[in-house]
């Protein structure tokens, strides 16, 4: 699969910064991408910290890394967060004899260590999964998600079998390592509860009651899952509009394939009968827009009033504002909520991303954009 866009981003960052961090959930393709980059860099060295000999070689990081030149890849760096202190010293050497590419399934400890030890020396890039510019099949990606072993599987059945095993490993091994102190069965139940409220406004109290734990424990678990890039919270937009606004975030599972596996949906056809199909499609389309405009979740918001008006995605760019609505229909039209968002938020433009085949203007400042043509018909980020 051609992942040239991400390779270009990593190459550009590596030319500017002595340390580049490539973050993403497990099995999203970080190692493959890093090794592809290393193959283009003469004399590159690769360490995999889940490989015991490589882990042993880095017992003394200054000794092991100090004499290396060119690109040095350190995979699964979350196993040795103390390496960041050594990298700070190595990054400050005159002439910059080596560039370090560190890969990790991001967690709070990893990000904190990197931010504190390498401030000003490191650039981060997040790999979120297969996008429409890499696999132009929106129906397949909307159901299977963006984890390559799922999205590239030969059938829906093979994809869901792989996703089930992924979730089992996540519940039994990865989440306890990240600090979620739940038995595997309870961890899986917690993820399933998140799947059932996917795309809705977060209610900590409801999740705590359902799981039988304190609200503080749910907040801690969600923080861990968000740090591991497995769930996302979309912040509400706040400003004094003279209206009562929704002030709790929306909660999403980061990958649609995992969402559907947790819900027991085994094929794209079964998804069509899912009562909350709109929420599933919304999260898929939203993620594609963020990728198209190279936006982080911290840069965007949603807007909703208690009177019922809402906007799925608000992108503020300085004093300019752009809105997105996501409609799983081939014939999108203007709604009261769109009129309210245009007026109340003073949107410069509103894009209605839909499931039909064509892109066309809907009204002044409103354009319908086909998900199939998102990368060609949606203008570049302002």
matplotlib code that plots the C-alpha trace (Angstrom):
import matplotlib.pyplot as plt

x = [0.0, 1.3, 1.8, 3.9, 2.2, 3.3, 6.8, 7.1, 5.9, 8.5, 11.3, 10.5, 10.4, 13.6, 15.4, 14.4, 14.4, 17.0, 14.3, 11.0, 8.2, 5.8, 2.8, -0.3, -2.2, -0.8, -1.0, -1.6, 1.5, 4.1, 6.9, 6.3, 6.4, 9.6, 11.3, 10.3, 11.9, 15.0, 15.4, 15.8, 18.3, 21.9, 23.3, 20.1, 20.0, 16.8, 16.1, 12.9, 12.4, 10.0, 13.1, 15.1, 18.6, 17.8, 16.5, 19.8, 21.9, 20.3, 21.2, 23.7, 22.0, 24.9, 27.3, 24.9, 23.7, 26.6, 28.6, 25.7, 25.3, 22.4, 18.8, 18.3, 14.9, 13.8, 10.5, 8.2, 10.0, 7.3, 9.2, 12.1, 10.8, 14.1, 15.7, 14.4, 17.0, 19.8, 18.3, 18.3, 22.1, 22.6, 20.3, 22.4, 25.7, 27.2, 26.8, 23.9, 25.6, 22.3, 18.6, 16.4, 13.0, 11.1, 7.9, 5.4, 1.8, 1.4, 0.6, 0.6, 4.0, 5.6, 4.2, 5.2, 8.7, 9.2, 7.7, 9.8, 13.1, 13.1, 11.3, 12.3, 14.2, 11.3, 8.5, 5.5, 3.5, 0.5, -0.4, -4.1, -4.7, -5.5, -7.2, -9.2, -6.1, -4.5, -7.5, -10.2, -13.1, -15.2, -17.7, -14.9, -13.1, -16.3, -17.0, -13.5, -11.7, -8.2, -6.0, -4.3, -4.7, -8.4, -8.9, -6.7, -8.1, -9.5, -13.0, -15.2, -15.1, -11.3, -11.3, -13.7, -11.8, -8.6, -10.4, -11.8, -8.3, -7.0, -9.6, -8.8, -5.1, -6.1, -8.2, -5.9, -2.4, -2.3, -4.8, -3.4, 0.1, -1.3, -2.7, -6.3, -6.8, -9.8, -10.1, -10.1, -13.9, -14.6, -12.2, -14.0, -17.3, -16.1, -15.0, -18.3, -20.1, -18.1, -19.1, -22.8, -22.4, -20.0, -20.7, -22.9, -22.3, -20.1, -21.9, -19.3, -22.0, -23.8, -20.7, -19.6, -23.0, -23.0, -19.4, -20.0, -17.0, -16.5, -16.6, -13.0, -12.0, -13.9, -12.2, -8.8, -9.6, -10.8, -7.6, -5.5, -7.5, -7.3, -3.5, -3.2, -5.1, -7.9, -10.7, -11.2, -13.1, -14.4, -14.6, -17.7, -17.5, -17.9, -18.7, -21.3, -24.0, -26.9, -27.9, -27.6, -24.9, -24.0, -20.7, -19.7, -17.5, -18.5, -16.9, -15.7, -13.8, -10.9, -11.3, -14.6, -13.5, -13.0, -16.4, -18.2, -16.4, -17.4, -21.0, -21.0, -21.4, -19.8, -20.3, -21.0, -24.5, -25.2, -24.1, -27.0, -29.4, -27.6, -29.9, -27.1, -25.6, -25.4, -23.1, -20.8, -20.7, -20.2, -17.1, -15.6, -16.2, -15.0, -11.7, -11.2, -11.7, -9.2, -6.7, -7.4, -6.8, -4.0, -5.9, -5.5, -8.5, -7.4, -7.9, -11.5, -14.9, -18.6, -21.4, -24.8, -27.5, -30.0, -32.7, -31.5, -29.3, -25.9, -22.9, -20.9, -17.5, -16.3, -12.8, -11.7, -8.7, -7.8, -10.9, -12.3, -14.6, -15.5, -18.2, -18.8, -21.9, -21.8, -24.8, -25.1, -27.4, -27.0, -29.3, -28.2, -30.2, -30.1, -31.5, -32.5, -29.3, -27.2, -29.0, -28.5, -24.8, -24.1, -25.8, -24.8, -21.2, -20.6, -19.2, -17.1, -18.1, -20.1, -19.3, -21.8, -20.0, -22.3, -22.4, -23.5, -21.4, -21.2, -20.1, -22.1, -23.1, -26.2, -26.5, -24.4, -21.4, -22.6, -21.1, -22.0, -18.9, -19.0, -17.0, -15.7, -14.1, -13.1, -9.4, -10.1, -13.2, -12.6, -10.4, -7.0, -7.0, -7.2]
y = [0.0, 3.4, 5.5, 8.2, 11.0, 9.9, 9.1, 12.6, 14.1, 12.0, 12.9, 16.6, 16.4, 14.4, 17.0, 19.7, 17.9, 15.6, 13.4, 12.5, 10.6, 8.4, 7.6, 5.4, 2.4, -1.1, -2.6, 0.7, 0.3, 2.3, -0.3, -0.9, 2.8, 3.3, 0.4, 1.7, 5.1, 3.3, 1.4, 4.7, 6.0, 4.6, 3.0, 3.2, 1.2, -0.3, -1.4, -3.2, -3.1, -6.0, -8.1, -9.1, -8.8, -5.2, -4.4, -5.7, -3.7, -0.6, -1.3, 1.5, 3.8, 6.3, 3.4, 1.8, 4.9, 7.3, 5.9, 5.5, 7.7, 8.4, 7.3, 5.4, 3.8, 2.8, 0.8, 0.3, 3.0, 3.0, 0.0, 2.3, 5.8, 6.5, 6.6, 10.1, 11.5, 9.9, 11.1, 14.7, 14.6, 12.8, 15.3, 18.3, 17.0, 19.5, 18.5, 16.2, 12.9, 10.9, 11.5, 9.4, 8.1, 6.7, 4.7, 4.1, 3.1, 6.4, 6.5, 9.3, 8.3, 8.3, 11.7, 13.2, 11.9, 13.0, 16.5, 17.1, 15.7, 16.7, 20.0, 21.9, 18.9, 16.6, 16.6, 14.2, 12.6, 10.5, 7.6, 7.1, 4.3, 3.8, 6.9, 7.4, 8.7, 5.3, 3.0, 4.7, 2.5, 4.4, 1.6, -0.8, 1.6, 2.8, -0.8, -2.4, 0.7, 1.9, -0.8, -2.3, -6.0, -5.4, -2.9, -5.0, -8.4, -10.6, -10.6, -9.0, -12.4, -12.4, -8.8, -9.3, -12.4, -10.4, -7.5, -10.0, -11.2, -7.6, -6.8, -10.0, -9.0, -5.5, -6.6, -9.3, -7.7, -4.1, -2.4, -3.8, -2.7, 0.8, 0.9, 0.0, -2.3, -4.3, -8.0, -8.9, -9.5, -6.2, -4.4, -5.8, -4.9, -1.3, -1.0, -2.4, 0.2, 2.9, 1.4, 1.7, 5.4, 6.1, 9.5, 10.6, 13.2, 11.7, 10.9, 9.7, 8.9, 6.5, 4.7, 4.4, 3.0, 0.4, -0.7, -0.6, 1.6, 5.2, 8.1, 8.9, 5.4, 5.9, 9.2, 7.6, 4.7, 7.1, 9.2, 6.0, 4.9, 8.4, 8.5, 5.2, 6.7, 4.1, 6.6, 10.3, 13.0, 15.9, 19.1, 21.2, 24.8, 27.5, 31.1, 33.5, 33.3, 34.0, 30.3, 27.3, 25.2, 21.5, 21.6, 17.9, 16.3, 13.7, 10.3, 8.2, 4.9, 5.9, 3.1, 2.1, -1.5, -1.9, -0.2, -2.7, -5.7, -4.6, -4.3, -7.8, -6.6, -9.1, -7.5, -4.3, -5.6, -6.1, -2.5, -1.3, -2.6, -1.0, 1.6, 4.1, 3.8, 7.6, 7.8, 5.2, 6.9, 10.3, 9.2, 7.7, 10.8, 13.1, 11.2, 11.5, 15.3, 15.6, 13.6, 15.6, 18.9, 17.6, 18.5, 17.2, 16.5, 19.3, 21.8, 21.1, 21.0, 20.3, 22.8, 22.0, 23.9, 22.6, 23.7, 21.1, 23.0, 21.3, 21.2, 18.0, 19.6, 23.2, 24.1, 27.5, 29.0, 32.3, 34.5, 32.3, 29.4, 26.4, 23.9, 20.3, 18.2, 14.4, 12.9, 9.2, 10.1, 10.5, 13.6, 16.1, 19.2, 22.3, 21.8, 24.2, 23.3, 24.3, 27.7, 28.2, 27.3, 29.5, 32.5, 31.9, 30.9, 33.2, 30.3, 31.3, 28.0, 24.9, 21.6, 18.8, 15.5, 12.9, 9.3, 10.1, 10.2, 14.0, 17.3, 20.4, 23.7, 23.6, 27.3, 30.4, 29.4, 25.7, 22.9, 19.2, 17.1, 13.4, 11.2, 9.4, 12.6, 14.1, 14.4, 16.1, 18.1, 19.4, 22.5, 22.4, 23.5, 27.3]
z = [0.0, -1.0, 2.2, 0.4, 2.2, 5.6, 4.3, 3.0, 6.3, 8.2, 5.8, 6.1, 9.9, 10.1, 8.0, 10.6, 14.0, 15.6, 17.0, 15.4, 17.2, 15.2, 17.4, 16.8, 18.2, 17.8, 14.3, 12.6, 10.4, 12.3, 12.1, 8.3, 7.6, 9.7, 8.0, 4.6, 5.5, 6.8, 3.6, 1.8, 4.3, 3.7, 6.9, 8.9, 12.2, 13.6, 17.2, 18.2, 22.0, 21.9, 20.7, 23.7, 22.0, 20.9, 24.4, 25.9, 23.5, 24.8, 28.4, 28.1, 25.6, 25.3, 24.5, 22.0, 20.3, 20.6, 17.6, 15.2, 12.2, 9.8, 10.8, 14.0, 14.5, 18.0, 17.8, 20.8, 22.8, 25.5, 26.9, 27.8, 28.4, 30.2, 26.7, 26.2, 28.7, 26.6, 23.4, 24.7, 25.1, 21.7, 19.9, 21.1, 19.6, 17.1, 13.5, 14.3, 13.3, 13.8, 13.5, 15.8, 14.8, 17.9, 17.5, 20.2, 21.0, 22.7, 26.4, 28.9, 30.3, 26.8, 25.9, 29.2, 29.1, 25.5, 26.1, 29.2, 28.0, 24.4, 24.3, 21.2, 19.8, 18.8, 16.4, 16.6, 13.9, 14.5, 12.2, 12.4, 10.0, 6.3, 4.7, 1.6, -0.2, 0.4, -0.2, -2.2, -1.0, 1.5, 2.2, 3.0, 5.3, 6.9, 8.0, 8.6, 9.9, 9.2, 10.9, 7.8, 8.7, 8.9, 6.0, 3.7, 4.6, 1.8, 3.2, 5.9, 7.8, 7.9, 9.0, 11.9, 13.0, 13.2, 15.0, 17.6, 18.3, 18.5, 21.1, 23.1, 23.2, 24.1, 27.0, 28.3, 27.8, 26.6, 28.8, 32.1, 30.9, 30.4, 33.9, 33.5, 36.5, 35.2, 34.6, 30.9, 30.9, 32.6, 30.3, 27.2, 28.7, 29.3, 25.6, 24.5, 26.6, 24.9, 21.6, 22.5, 23.3, 20.4, 18.9, 21.8, 24.5, 27.2, 30.5, 33.0, 35.7, 33.3, 32.4, 36.1, 37.1, 34.3, 35.1, 38.9, 39.6, 40.8, 38.4, 39.1, 37.9, 34.6, 34.0, 34.6, 32.3, 29.5, 30.0, 29.5, 26.4, 24.9, 25.6, 23.8, 20.8, 21.2, 22.0, 21.2, 22.9, 20.7, 22.7, 22.7, 21.4, 24.0, 23.5, 24.7, 22.1, 24.5, 24.2, 26.4, 24.9, 25.4, 27.4, 27.6, 25.0, 22.5, 22.9, 19.9, 19.5, 17.3, 14.8, 13.1, 12.7, 16.5, 17.0, 14.8, 16.2, 19.7, 18.5, 17.0, 13.4, 11.1, 7.6, 5.9, 5.2, 8.9, 9.5, 7.4, 10.0, 12.9, 14.6, 15.1, 11.6, 11.4, 14.3, 12.8, 9.5, 11.1, 12.9, 9.8, 7.7, 10.5, 10.7, 7.0, 7.1, 9.9, 7.9, 4.7, 6.5, 8.8, 11.9, 15.5, 17.6, 20.0, 17.1, 16.4, 18.3, 17.8, 18.5, 20.0, 21.8, 24.2, 21.8, 19.3, 16.8, 16.2, 14.0, 13.7, 13.3, 13.8, 12.5, 13.8, 12.0, 13.7, 13.3, 10.5, 11.1, 8.9, 9.6, 8.5, 8.6, 7.9, 6.2, 5.1, 2.2, -1.5, -1.5, 1.2, 1.8, 4.0, 7.6, 10.3, 12.2, 9.2, 9.0, 12.7, 12.6, 9.6, 11.4, 15.0, 14.4, 11.4, 9.3, 6.3, 4.6, 5.5, 3.9, 3.9, 3.5, 2.1, 0.8, -2.8, -6.0, -6.7, -5.2, -5.8, -4.2, -1.9, -1.1, -0.6, 1.5, 1.6, -0.5, -0.6, -0.9, -1.8, 0.5, -2.6, -3.8, -0.5, -1.3, -4.7, -4.1, -0.5, -0.8, 0.9, 4.5, 4.9]

ax = plt.figure().add_subplot(projection="3d")
ax.plot(x, y, z, "-o")
ax.set_aspect("equal")
plt.show()
